[in-house]
Amino acid sequence: MMLNLRKKAFTLIELMLVVGIIAVYAGAMIPMIQGARQRAQAAKIIQTADTLRIASINFCSDTGSYPFDYSNVPAFSWLTTDPGLSGWDGPYIDHPLTAEDASPGTGVIWVWAGMMVPFDLDGNGTADKIPGKRGATMLISAFPEITAQAINNEVDTYIPGDWRTTGKLRFFPTGGGIGNMYFYLISE
């Protein structure tokens, strides 16, 4: 009687096949993970914009004007610090704005009293809100274009035209995949 002394083991081809399958799955997961990160950043900005819109409305209701708030200059933190305006009854947000309120690695975040750029809110090619009008705009500098597009996909889904120039969001590229993002908050 002959004994089978051959050991059971995986062949090189079987091991290469398993490694190849794992590589394909990993390659498919990377874009999904990046997309989830962009959607999470977009949700954070949308939530920040909603908070600032409500704070701007309340500020205007109390003082008769819209606020200025700038993440790097405490003197322009009108939503958390009394700027000396009659009727101020804040704070209107729970902490002074920081760049982290925008997104890690971005520039400064502003709330600007008035329309800083024209906004074509309905996508018909005509500016509905023009600079100089009363209202509030949020600006985030050094913002990633891909995240700005993800925000636009959430807030301006059905607005026709170029996503950079129509709807509640305006994006001005400055190079290297980043730019200045303007977000319409409120106007009269």
C-alpha positions, 0 to 999 in steps of 0.5 A, a space after each residue: 500500500 502506497 501512502 500519499 505524502 503530498 502536502 495540501 497547499 495553495 498553488 501560486 496561481 491560486 494565491 495570485 487569484 486571491 490577491 487579484 480579487 482583493 485588489 479589484 475590491 479595494 480599487 472599487 472601494 476607494 472612490 466610494 470612500 472618497 465620495 462619502 467623505 465629500 458628501 459628509 463635508 457637503 452636509 457639514 457646510 449645508 448645516 453651517 449655512 443653515 445655522 448662519 442663515 437663521 442667525 442672520 435673520 435673527 440678527 437682522 430682526 433685532 438690529 435692522 441690519 445683516 451681520 458681518 462675521 469673519 473667522 480670523 478677526 474677533 472684531 468682526 464676530 458680530 454673531 457672537 460679540 455685541 458690535 455696539 448695534 442697537 437691539 443686539 440680543 445675541 449671541 446668535 451662534 454658539 461659538 465664534 466662526 473658525 475655519 474648522 466650521 467650513 472644512 478642515 484645511 480650507 481658508 477663512 469663513 465669512 458671513 457678509 452683510 449683503 450680496 457679494 456676487 450676483 446669484 442666479 437662483 432659478 438658472 434662467 441666466 439672469 441674476 436674481 440677487 445682485 451685489 449691494 442688495 440687503 442680505 447675507 452671503 457666506 464665503 469660504 476661501 481656499 475651498 476644494 472644488 470637488 466638495 463645492 460641487 457635492 454641496 451644489 448637488 445637494 442644494 441646487 439639484 434641479 437648477 439648470 446651467 453651469 453649477 459654478 454660476 447658477 443657484 445658491 452656490 457660486 464658485 470661482 476657481 483659483 487654481 489647483 482644484 480650489 477656489 472661493 465658494 459663495 453661498 447665498 443665505 438670505 436677502 430682501 
